[in-house]
Amino acid sequence: MSFVDTNVLVYATARSAPFRDRSRVALSRLAAGEPLAVSRQILREYIAVMTRQQTWGKALTLAEATADAAAFARRFSVLEDGPSVWDQLMELSRRYSFWRSSGP
C-alpha cells in the first residue's frame, strides 16, 4: 500500500498546478501496482489548500473541494489517524530518515 500526500492530490487535480502531469502519472502508476491510501488529515489539508487562492490557479469553492475529497475517500483506503498511527510513525522515524540529505 502506498500513502498519497496532499501535494500529490493537489497537483494531480488542479489544472494549472505545477507538476500536474507528473503527479497524475505517478498516481496511475502506483494505483496499477498496489492499493493507495490517504488519511483524514490529508483530506482536510486538500480542502484547505484548494479553497485558498494559489499563484497557479483559481481556488475551488468549498462544495467543489469537499466533493473532490469525498471522491478520494471512495477511491483510496482511508487510514485512521490515532495513537497507533503516531506510534508507528515514531518507530519508522527511528529506522528511516524522512529528510533528503542532498539539499532542498
N, C-alpha and C positions, 0 to 999 in steps of 0.2 A: 504494500500500500504506500502511495506517495501522498504527502501532505502538501496542499496547494496554498501558497502565500497570497495575501491580499493584493500585493502588487501585480502578481500574475493575472489575477482575475480582473483588476482594473485595466491593465494594459491590453488584455485579450478582448475586452468588451467596448472600451472607449474608441470610437472610430479614428480620432486624431492622436491617440496616445503614442508616445514613443515606444518602440519595441512591440507594437501590436502584432505584427506578423510573427515575430519570434515567439511571443507568448502563446499565440494560437497554435503554432506548430508544436511547441513543447507540450501543451495540454493534450493535443491529439495523439502525439507520440506516447505520452505517459498513459493515457486512457486506453490505448490499444494493448498495452502490456500488463497493466495492473489496475486495481481499483484506486480511485482518487478520494481524498478526504479533505475536509475543512473543519474548522471549529466554529462554534457560535461567535467567538471573538472575531474571527476572520470575516464572518458575515456582517457583524456590526461595523467593523472597520471599512468594509466595502461600501456600506450605506453612507458612512460619514465622509469618506473620500469622494464618492461620486456625486454627492449633493452639494459639494463645495465647488466654486468656480476654479478651474485649473488653467494654467497658462496654455495648455494644449487643447482645450476643448470646453464646451458648454456643460454646466452642471446638469445632472438629471433631476427631475422632480423626485420628491420623496416616494411617490407612488411607483415611478419607474425603477428607482433603486431598490425598493423593497420587493418589487416583482422579480427583478434580477436575483436578489438574494434568495427568494423562495425557490426560484428555478435551480440555483446552485444547490440548495438543500435537498432538492429532489434528485439532482444528477449525481451528487457526491455523497459519500458517507459523512455524516456529521458526528464528529467526535466531541464528547462532553469534556468540559474543562473543569476539573475539580482537584481535590488533593492528590489523587493518584496520578493525574497528568503532571502536576507540579513535581511530585517525587520522581517520576520518570525523566522529566527534563533535567532535574538536578543530577540524576545518575548519568544521563548522556553527557552532560556538561563536564563531568569528571573524566569521562572516557574520550571525548572528542572536542576538537576546537570548533567553535561556531564562527570564528572570525578568519578572514583571509589574512595571511601573513605577508602577502606581497603588496600591500597598499590598498587604497580605496577602490 
